[in-house]
Amino acid sequence: MAKKIDSEFQLSPTLALRPLDAKHARRELSEIADAAEEEELSRLAAFLAGEGPLQDLLAAVFDLSPFLRDVARRRPAILETLFDETVEARLAAISAAIGGAAKADDASESGLMMALRQWKTEAHFLIALADLSGEAETSVTVRRLSDLADACTNAAVDFLLLDAHRQGKLKLPKPAVPARDSGWILLGMGKLGAHELNFSSDIDLVVFFDPEAPAVIDPLDATELFSRLTRRLVRILQDRTEHGYVFRTDLRLRPDPGSTPLAIPVEAALRYYEARGQNWERAAMIKARPVAGDLAAGAAFLKELQPYVWRKYMDYAAIADVHSIKRQIHAHKGHGEIAVKGHNVKLGRGGIREIEFFVQTQQLIAGGRFPELRGRETVPMLAALAARGWITADARDALTRQYWFLRRVEHAIQMVADEQTHILPDSDEELERIALMLGFAGEVDFTQAFRASLQQVERHYAALFETAPELSAGVGNLVFTGDVDDPDTLQTLHRLGFHRPSDICRVIRGWHFGRYRVTQSAEARERLTELTPALLKAFGQTRRADEALIRFDEFLAGLPAGIQLFSLLQSNPALLKLMATIMGAAPRLAAIITRRPHVFDGLLDPALLTELPDRAYLSARLAAFIEGDRAYEDVLDRLRIFASEQKFLIGVRLLAGSIDPARAGRAFSDLADLTIEAALQAVIAEFALRHGSIAGGKVALLGMGKLGSRELTAGSDVDLILLYDHDADAEDSDGDKPLAPSHYYTRMTQRLIAAVSAPTAEGVLYELDLRLRPSGNKGPVATHIDAFKKYQRQDAWTWEHMALARARAIGGDTELCAELDDEVAAVLAQPRDAAKVKTEASDMRALIEKEKPPRDLWDIKLIPGGLIDLEFIAQVATITGNIEPGRRVTATTDILARLAPDFAAPDIREELAEAYRLYLELTQMIRLCLTGEFQRDDVPPGLSDLLLAVTDLPDFAVLEAHLKETSRKVRRDFDRLLRAGASPSTASSP
């Protein structure tokens, strides 16, 4: 009977595996038979209880692989299917079932997640069983695993597309074939792209979309839509539930993953690869394959990308990149005898990665001229390289043989517990398990074969790089590519003065890997490589080398190009030293420093310090910088570039003492006025293209806070209120997508917020804060001028009128701005109960003090007698009419200078104005130099000298004493002027 059942069980093994423990293996098989009996699978139960080679094989498999044993125990029905179908047929049936799941009328996300996990588990089990039994070659196994990943990804994509279609977010041309013409492109990368997936592999996906695809309803919303769909896709595939997971999904191979959305428009992607793509990304794209979504669009994208990946001329830079990675791997692992225990089969010496690099490097070099060398799969490309004469037949045969052997080893490691690991176990028993899974007699035989395999791979790989150039420089070993630290480089950095050499390695790797636009060209990367030793020497000589270099890294992140900068620094050691000094003393400059390399010419030009950055100066330069017919995104990028450049130049003037802090505040504010106004005009024009305009519509921006008072610092965010007006009888806008006025201006304001605050490759223009609008965060982001007037006259709180004391129109429609300024002046001039205002302001100050106590003396804004006290005094004086007559002013310093004599005696007025000047000097310099809080015990080298220079004091202890005494006087004056019970007579006394 057993023999008959054997013949019905459709598995054809070619290997006879031996278990670790024969008795234990039989018990495990018996337990699975019991599980089959419980599920009334009598045929399977009888078979497993029988005797024969198939039962022996299964017992060994389940003893060697706890993962497969547990699956068989939980779901014996998977084995039952093999009485009626072969593994191949069953896998085909599973694939068909997966393909239909997403299109079922009752499909739901949770239902699909459960179904995919159950089918994936079954397929995984069968693929492993066929592999371990020898029925399937390793080449078949990797193809089956890849096909399974394709099927699951396609099912999830189809479901999500249909769901978006049903919700009206997409309009699929052919819902029966959801992905067709959807514009959603999913490229499989790495082993998935090459149909070479390993058993417990994650899947690497890069996601793009075509905003002009027929299915896309609103191209402007496409990035958010497809990114959201991609996020859901990852959740469907990756989240662990009681049914397990489908595939771990990695999206980090997309362009610049730290700052790009999950789904990227194809045009943006093509621009990135053409301008900034690096050799490692070219190598990655060799294996790229459309695996799901709009396959035709994916193929078209890859076709457009071909000139970037496949260059016609030999690319020795690619060899240098790969060679440096190889050196680091060897430095990390050592050059002695290869230890089998704990060896990384993928990344270690003689491992799978070396074979892949061996192939891909030569593909990069020769594939541009020989299309037959552009294939994705490793082994066929070894054959193609040999056919072309690029490698010998011996290398082809040896590397092919070892590739498949190492892939079998990798699978065995992962089939033990379904873990994504490539490292051989470090215990004798567990290494014995791997040896037996691979059909070896034991650990000794396997160790010998494995070591011979690695040595053979290493020999061929080393031959490829015998003449590769060394990348070290005169200061010592400096290797910054790859994904592990070179020990010699760490020692070099430590000698140069860096305390965290591993962090510095990571930073510099980022430069050489081309994440930043500054290294967009091969020439820029060469210049940077040549500059790096001198740069590290210069930064190493600062008292805080690590921090200084990290600030320099932030600076590089914002640069659009690097050749000019690197050439300038290379040819001018004094400038390099100045750069290191600035980065060590003024970390804030890393965030505000120019995006334009030619600005460094300005540092050498004495004329820079004689030009005052007033409004006319800035306006003329801005007009020249953005002139011409420019696309919307280009205008926004150029505004960011211009603002960054001018912030830096204003800061340099302040550091050099050619302008004082008050003038710097006005310059920073004028710069914000001009660039935000330009952004508003660009938004208005762009918004009108889709939505048209509102009859009589006009917009004005009201600057609040430090922007309104023209006292911005280098690091200030911007407080704004957007107001609008339109014809009384205006209805919807007249564009293709008409909107009602309130909706129209709300959407426009949201677009302005994004235009100004959304990070792009050029950074952020300004962080916007709209919380000072009527009703704060609860109110609409755009306010009708009539609603604003009504609110300010009838509903506003005292603190809102105090805030209005600094308000001024900064941009928008000229007439509406004038109306707005007049309205603000009228509201401020309303009669008020002065005693009540003082009491409320005093209570408010006490509440702030309670809820946000100052950190220390240097928390100049919050300390008793600090900036808030002075601002409150000025604002209360403004709204209670205690300002001397004259043109309305918004700057706190100007208001304090014009306090009415019956509000504050002249000596107190002078005392307050002097205190404000001190605070302004300190905060402007600190905000220019620091990105975070001022730490008294950790002042960056050089900053204390800058503070002494700007305040004209001889010593830091003297400065602190002066600050403490000033704050004491201001608090005394605040109490006299605003505290309950204060009277004009007491307020005027010294």
Salt bridges, closest charged atoms under 4 A:
GLU28 OE2 - HIS24 ND1 3.01
GLU28 OE2 - ARG69 NH1 3.03
GLU31 OE1 - ARG73 NH2 2.81
GLU51 OE1 - ARG26 NH2 3.69
ASP56 OD1 - ARG26 NH2 2.63
ASP63 OD1 - HIS24 ND1 3.15
ASP70 OD1 - ARG69 NE 3.35
GLU80 OE2 - ARG43 NH2 3.13
ASP84 OD2 - ARG43 NH2 3.10
GLU85 OE1 - ARG90 NH1 3.62
GLU88 OE1 - ARG144 NH2 2.66
GLU109 OE1 - ARG232 NH2 2.57
GLU109 OE2 - ARG235 NH2 2.71
GLU122 OE1 - ARG75 NH2 3.93
GLU122 OE2 - ARG90 NE 2.73
ASP150 OD2 - ARG289 NH1 2.81
ASP163 OD1 - ARG166 NH2 3.95
ASP163 OD2 - ARG232 NH1 3.03
GLU196 OE1 - LYS287 NZ 3.41
ASP218 OD1 - ARG690 NH1 3.79
GLU224 OE2 - ARG228 NH1 3.50
GLU242 OE2 - HIS243 NE2 3.58
ASP250 OD2 - ARG252 NH2 2.69
ASP256 OD2 - ARG276 NH2 3.30
ASP256 OD1 - ARG515 NE 2.70
ASP315 OD2 - ARG282 NH1 2.20
ASP315 OD2 - ARG311 NH1 3.81
GLU337 OE2 - ARG451 NE 2.99
GLU354 OE2 - HIS330 NE2 3.03
GLU356 OE2 - LYS191 NZ 3.04
GLU356 OE1 - ARG353 NE 3.54
GLU372 OE2 - ARG388 NE 2.56
GLU377 OE2 - ARG143 NH2 3.41
ASP394 OD2 - HIS460 NE2 3.90
ASP397 OD1 - ARG396 NE 2.92
GLU410 OE1 - ARG407 NE 2.72
GLU410 OE2 - HIS422 ND1 2.85
ASP428 OD1 - LYS341 NZ 2.27
GLU430 OE1 - ARG433 NE 3.03
GLU432 OE2 - ARG18 NH2 3.68
GLU458 OE2 - HIS330 NE2 3.84
GLU458 OE2 - ARG349 NE 2.86
GLU470 OE1 - ARG327 NH2 3.48
ASP485 OD1 - ARG509 NH1 2.86
ASP503 OD2 - ARG500 NE 2.86
GLU523 OE2 - ARG527 NH2 2.90
GLU547 OE1 - ARG544 NH1 3.80
GLU554 OE2 - ARG551 NH2 3.05
GLU611 OE2 - ARG621 NH2 3.75
ASP634 OD2 - ARG630 NH1 2.96
GLU645 OE2 - HIS598 NE2 3.76
ASP670 OD1 - ARG615 NH1 3.05
ASP670 OD1 - ARG710 NH2 2.82
ASP673 OD2 - ARG615 NH1 2.99
ASP673 OD2 - ARG808 NH1 2.85
ASP725 OD1 - HIS784 NE2 3.27
GLU762 OE2 - ARG517 NH1 2.17
ASP769 OD2 - ARG771 NH2 2.57
ASP786 OD2 - HIS784 ND1 3.87
GLU815 OE1 - LYS698 NZ 3.74
GLU819 OE2 - LYS789 NZ 2.64
GLU823 OE2 - ARG793 NE 2.81
GLU849 OE1 - ARG845 NH1 3.87
GLU849 OE1 - ARG971 NH2 2.94
ASP859 OD2 - ARG855 NH1 3.33
ASP869 OD1 - ARG845 NE 2.42
ASP869 OD2 - ARG971 NE 2.88
GLU871 OE2 - LYS706 NZ 3.59
GLU871 OE2 - ARG806 NH1 3.36
GLU884 OE2 - ARG909 NH1 2.92
GLU910 OE2 - ARG917 NH2 3.14
GLU911 OE1 - ARG972 NH2 2.95
GLU914 OE1 - ARG917 NH2 2.61
GLU933 OE1 - ARG855 NE 3.33
ASP938 OD1 - ARG544 NH2 2.39
GLU960 OE2 - ARG936 NE 2.66
GLU965 OE2 - ARG968 NH2 2.51
ASP973 OD1 - ARG972 NE 3.62
ASP973 OD1 - ARG976 NH1 3.92
ASP975 OD1 - ARG979 NE 2.62
